[in-house]
Amino acid sequence: MVREWSKGLRKYFSHSQLEMFSQCGLKYNFKYIQDIKKPSSSNALVFGGAIHKAIEKYHLSILNERLTARQIMDAFEDHWTYQLEHAEIPIKFKNGEQDKLFEIGLDIIAKYYKDNKNIPPPCMFINSTGELVPAVEIDFMIEIKNPITQISRPINGKIDLITPIDKKKNAEIYVIDHKTSAEDYTQFKINTSVQLSLYAYAFRQLLASGRFPYITKKKEDAVGYNVFKKIESTKAQPDNYGEIRYIRKVVTDIDIEHMITMYSMFDVAVTNGVYIANYGRQCNWCEYQNICTEFKYHQENK
């Protein structure tokens, strides 16, 4: 079977697109250009989705009546169950993994509440319909001009939380993304994070356009990740549990320039149909293995 290996460009880019392209250009082509549906879904999406939804409900509740730890844990369980019952494609779990991940999720939610039970309400944001809402899970669409082609490309994203953090008498503004992970986030990963630079840039653009009417600062004090790490039981630690790391970074002009350069190179590659396959260990858990094999055969025998 001969496939049409390139159909056209996306109307906009996003961090998830750039991240996948960086991992493997061919995988990006399959998902975002060919729009080929994955045969199965990762359980990490269920785990991360339930964590996100529970924390979203917690921060939204602070404006009125702050949810209790038990209520946030119930929100996690409700969304966990909903995702499993309404999955359009099969979700892969190893033997016993589903119960372990559920336990870890509850542990993370309990710890998050303990750490943030006194956090102030989120900043207020004017959404696309003109409504004043809490800055929780807010969508943005900004333009980034490619310095090579001088063509602007829309970049779409969602910021999980923009909140003040009390520091004595002065409140600092943090732009935060929630991450679920089985691995540590190294300092190198934080220092080179294109996503954090993009979110800082997007926040500054929204702030300058008046979308945050109660913030008098010209930019955020820091951007960062709340990293929710999954740790399974071992002989030394018999119980499944989760760890939370609060990682913050001050984004500089050099970081912004680096981010724009990365998107510009991405733009040039996709515009010219350059989708280089990156074969390695990551192929072992790639959902497009069979299609990838077909692609290699097609290329070698055309």
C-alpha positions, 0 to 999 in steps of 0.5 A: 500500500502506498500512502500519501506521506504529506497532506498539508500544514496545520493552521497553528502550532503548539508546544505538544507539536514541537515536542513531538517533532523534536522526538521524531519528525515521522511520528509528528507527520503521522499524528499531525499531518496524516491525522492517523488515529492511535490504536490505543491510549496511554494510561499516563493520559488517564492519570494526568487527566484526573490529576489536572481535573482535580487540581483545576476544581480545587483552585476554582473553588478558592474564590467561593468555598475552598474544597477539602482534601476529601472533596479533591480526592473525590474529584480525582476519582470521578474523573478517573472513572469517567475517562475509563468509561468513556475512552474511545480507544483501548487504554493499556494497563499492565497487570495490577498497574491500574490500581497502583496508579489510582493509589498514587494519584490519591496520594499526590492529591492529598499531598498537594492539598496539604502544601497548598491549603492556604494558597490565595485565589488565582489571578483574574483573567478576561477570556475570549468572550469578555468574561472575567474568570479565574486564571485556571486552565486558560487558553491562549493563541499568540503570533510568533514571527519567524525571523527567517521567513518574516511570516507570523505563525499562530501558537496555541496553548493552555496555561494550567494556573496563574496565581499570586504567591504570598511573600511577606507583604508583596505577592509574586505572580507565578505562571504554572504548568502541571506535569505528571511524570515517572522521571525526575526533571533535571536542572538542564531540562528546566534551563532549556525548557521551550514550554516555560519560555513560551508560557512566559511570553504568552502571559506577557502578551496577554498582560500587555493587552489588558487581559489581567485587569488587576495585575500591575506588574509588567511580567511574571515573577517566575514560571514553573512546573508542579511535577507530580512524580509516580513512584511504585513500591519497592522492597525498601518502600513497600507502598505506592506513593507520589512525590511533588516537586515545585520547580520555578524559573525566571525567564530571560530575554535570551530564553524568549529568543531561544524559544522563538528560534526553536519554533522558527526552525520547526516552522521551516522544517514542517513548511518544507515537509522535512519529517526525519525519523528518529529510531531509538529506544523510544520506538519500543513504546511508540503507537505507530510502529506498524505504520513506521515499518510500512513507511520504511518499506515504501521509501526503500522500494519506491 
